[in-house]
Amino acid sequence: MRRAVAGRADLPREACVRLAADTLPMVRTALGENPALDDDLVRSLAGDPDPQMRRAVARHPRVPLDVLVPLARSTALGGALPPRIAAASADGTEALASSGEPAARRLVALRRDLPAPVRDRLADDPDAKVAAAVAPHPGLSEARLRAVLVRHGRKVATGLAANPGAPATLLEELARHEPPVRRALREIARHPAATPPALLACLADARARPLAARHPALPPAVLAALLADADEDVREAAAANPSLPPATMVKLLPDP
């Protein structure tokens, strides 16, 4: 019950203070994103030893930047864009992108609506985490995407594979990377520009395999073979693939 109460946006400050001191981490975590928190409570909860609590505070819509940036430096926040960064003004965005603190630049690099000069500057960043965060941003040129790969290697492979404008040749290059970047293979398996050679490489990864089996660029002969795959998800994906020949689909149906 306390956890449910902690999520209410109309909590009075006294209730917030009591919940912030709760012994159950799940209650404090539920409170962390609550817009009812004032700056003092946000700053207090940012020092909580529980990383889940700190991640929740990072998602608070009004978390001060001088709290959010250290959180980004010390806590794994994942690839989700914090609301505070999504709502930053043009001046605030520029200030973050120009910061000497890589954690600040990485946060703003997660935005997908950056002005082209800011986007390109972040793609050229010497910090691999910053470059990886901005790598999926639409509008990056092929030359810049390749420069990012040359500069940072496998550290940016997943982000590059997720870029909607990544050319087929780059996806094939990423798919051939040794050792394989498995998260990149999963992004390639979803990419509209993925080619048969890239998709065949994706089939080697257990989690990318069903994704690749859904891709219409996969050759029909490969699809037919996947209909007998040991993984049910792969079989179902191959059966639903629009590139599967009609004659093969008919054979999947039970006799009347």
DOROVO-864967 format. One record per residue (C-alpha): x, y, z; residue in one letter. Coordinates in steps of 0.05 Angstrom, whole numbers, padded with zeros to 5 digits, always signed. Example, Ala and Ser with C-alpha at 12.3 -4.5 7.8 and 13.67 -1.06 7.14 Angstrom:
2
+00246-00090+00156A +00273-00021+00143S 
This chain:
256
+00000+00000+00000M +00056+00049+00017R +00086+00036-00051R +00021+00055-00085A +00015+00118-00042V +00087+00138-00059A +00068+00144-00133G +00012+00195-00121R +00028+00263-00150A -00015+00300-00099D +00025+00279-00037L +00036+00333+00016P +00109+00346+00034R +00101+00313+00102E +00080+00248+00069A +00138+00252+00020C +00187+00261+00079V +00160+00200+00115R +00161+00157+00052L +00231+00179+00036A +00253+00149+00102A +00216+00084+00091D +00257+00021+00104T +00232-00014+00041L +00273+00005-00021P +00214-00008-00066M +00174+00046-00031V +00230+00097-00036R +00240+00078-00110T +00166+00090-00124A +00174+00158-00093L +00236+00177-00133G +00200+00199-00197E +00142+00232-00161N +00134+00305-00184P +00109+00322-00114A +00181+00320-00089L +00214+00386-00078D +00288+00400-00094D +00312+00385-00023D +00280+00316-00023L +00305+00301-00093V +00376+00318-00072R +00369+00275-00010S +00342+00215-00047L +00397+00221-00100A +00446+00198-00046G +00407+00135-00031D +00451+00073-00031P +00401+00034-00073D +00418+00041-00147P +00345+00031-00165Q +00329+00092-00123M +00382+00134-00157R +00356+00112-00226R +00286+00133-00205A +00311+00202-00182V +00346+00210-00250A +00277+00203-00282R +00246+00257-00238H +00219+00312-00285P +00252+00369-00246R +00316+00337-00221V +00369+00392-00219P +00424+00383-00271L +00477+00388-00217D +00444+00325-00187V +00429+00289-00252L +00499+00294-00282V +00534+00261-00222P +00480+00208-00222L +00495+00194-00295A +00568+00188-00278R +00560+00140-00220S +00497+00100-00236T +00478+00058-00297A +00418+00096-00324L +00410+00055-00387G +00391+00085-00454G +00326+00118-00434A +00323+00193-00443L +00311+00226-00375P +00250+00273-00377P +00293+00330-00350R +00338+00325-00411I +00279+00316-00460A +00250+00381-00435A +00315+00421-00436A +00313+00487-00473S +00356+00502-00534A +00405+00539-00490D +00405+00483-00439G +00417+00432-00493T +00476+00471-00521E +00505+00479-00451A +00501+00404-00438L +00531+00388-00506A +00589+00436-00493S +00602+00411-00422S +00670+00387-00402G +00636+00331-00365E +00626+00269-00411P +00566+00246-00369A +00530+00311-00386A +00546+00304-00460R +00522+00232-00460R +00455+00252-00429L +00440+00303-00482V +00466+00256-00536A +00406+00211-00520L +00359+00262-00551R +00336+00248-00622R +00316+00319-00639D +00384+00353-00634L +00402+00409-00682P +00448+00383-00736A +00511+00420-00712P +00502+00394-00641V +00487+00324-00666R +00549+00322-00709D +00593+00351-00655R +00571+00297-00607L +00583+00243-00660A +00655+00268-00664D +00663+00265-00588D +00726+00231-00563P +00686+00195-00509D +00659+00129-00534A +00598+00131-00489K +00578+00198-00517V +00588+00175-00589A +00549+00111-00575A +00491+00150-00547A +00485+00196-00607V +00500+00142-00659A +00427+00123-00671P +00408+00196-00684H +00374+00206-00752P +00410+00249-00802G +00481+00228-00789L +00518+00220-00855S +00549+00154-00876E +00618+00186-00873A +00606+00207-00801R +00577+00140-00781L +00639+00105-00809R +00685+00155-00774A +00650+00139-00708V +00663+00064-00721L +00736+00075-00738V +00746+00118-00676R +00710+00075-00625H +00702+00005-00654G +00656-00046-00621R +00637+00004-00566K +00591+00040-00615V +00569-00018-00658A +00500-00026-00627T +00484+00048-00633G +00507+00050-00706L +00465-00012-00722A +00404+00023-00693A +00413+00084-00737N +00354+00088-00785P +00399+00116-00839G +00454+00064-00832A +00470+00039-00903P +00467-00035-00920A +00543-00039-00929T +00555-00013-00859L +00505-00062-00830L +00541-00119-00865E +00608-00094-00837E +00579-00091-00767L +00549-00161-00775A +00617-00189-00794R +00652-00159-00733H +00696-00208-00695E +00683-00222-00640P +00609-00212-00654P +00574-00153-00620V +00510-00190-00601R +00468-00130-00585R +00487-00100-00652A +00464-00164-00686L +00396-00156-00655R +00391-00085-00681E +00413-00106-00750I +00361-00161-00751A +00307-00107-00741R +00337-00058-00791H +00297-00046-00855P +00362-00039-00895A +00391-00105-00872A +00414-00149-00929T +00414-00225-00934P +00489-00230-00916P +00478-00188-00854A +00416-00227-00834L +00451-00293-00842L +00503-00269-00792A +00447-00250-00745C +00420-00321-00745L +00482-00341-00705A +00456-00304-00644D +00401-00338-00605A +00364-00273-00590R +00374-00243-00659A +00353-00307-00694R +00277-00299-00687P +00283-00225-00706L +00321-00243-00769A +00271-00297-00785A +00217-00243-00790R +00258-00199-00838H +00230-00199-00909P +00301-00195-00939A +00317-00265-00914L +00322-00312-00974P +00263-00359-00983P +00307-00421-00980A +00333-00399-00912V +00263-00386-00888L +00240-00455-00909A +00297-00486-00869A +00278-00444-00808L +00209-00475-00808L +00242-00536-00777A +00284-00496-00727D +00290-00523-00656A +00265-00455-00629D +00190-00447-00632E +00196-00371-00636D +00241-00378-00697V +00192-00426-00731R +00134-00379-00718E +00172-00318-00743A +00193-00354-00807A +00122-00378-00819A +00096-00307-00814A +00150-00277-00859N +00118-00245-00921P +00175-00271-00964S +00158-00343-00950L +00132-00371-01017P +00056-00384-01018P +00067-00457-01037A +00110-00468-00975T +00058-00434-00931M +00003-00480-00958V +00045-00540-00938K +00044-00515-00866L -00031-00521-00862L -00064-00585-00837P -00098-00629-00887D -00173-00615-00894P 
